[in-house]
Amino acid sequence: MPEFIDAHGITIFYDLHPATSPRGVLQLLHGVGEHVGRYDALIDALVGAGWTVYAADHRGHGRTGMAQHGGDASRLGHLGPGGVRATMAAIWQLTQMIRDDNPAFPLAVFGHSGGSFLAQMLLDEHPDAIDAMVLSGSALRTVRDLRAVNLNKRWNGPGATGLEWLASDPAVGRAFREDPLTTEATPMQLFGPIEVLKIMGKPRRNLGHDVPLLLMVGRDDPVGGPRSVHKLAAAYRERSGLTDVTTLVYPDARHEILQEPVQAEVRADMVAWLDARFPARV
């Protein structure tokens, strides 16, 4: 299991999945309260399509979090010293490592949910380092357009588990709850209000680098949903100057489109979108 040490001395664990005949590399950013082990099917599809994948457990999360917090699973999700900014710095540290190790290949970034917000911040800060971006379960990062509490409101009732918002398949919520490396605590509970505010913001004006962008969202996603994602797409076109922005909305899907019955279609759509922009090398 490869690892590196961040500026605060925290060991960041990541996985490297090499493609046999690579056409590019992809950095995967998971969401709040989870870990990269939940993305095996997507990683397999990407590697099979020629993408070498780097996937780290963020500060406070997964294997990184367990080591960081001395094996205390109740502390999972807590970012530790430096908070959001230090988490972003560690993500950028890995981005630079990926670039250094793969100078001849394009770099795509995929982020889901909280990872999609970090991906947006990464693009704002280092646009020249990224050749394409895919966001799942994302939203425009404003208080009005991003919901982080009461996510299960429309599904609450007798027999509700509180995790129906994740996916329409009840097994997804059960698996999330039984996973020893996940936490159901909200970002506000994990980070606190000051750190949550550091995540907020709109796409940078005049990005100066025309990055292809794919936005994928479930129609019934309570975090942002289609309305927020369409506003995000418009902001990237109008504020950042991006010309290749695609939005895909999946009917009858909730937040975790990669765990829904439609997941195979989602993976295929992502691979096809990347294929169209980065053809396989001969």
Disulfide bonds with the S-S distance in Angstrom:
none
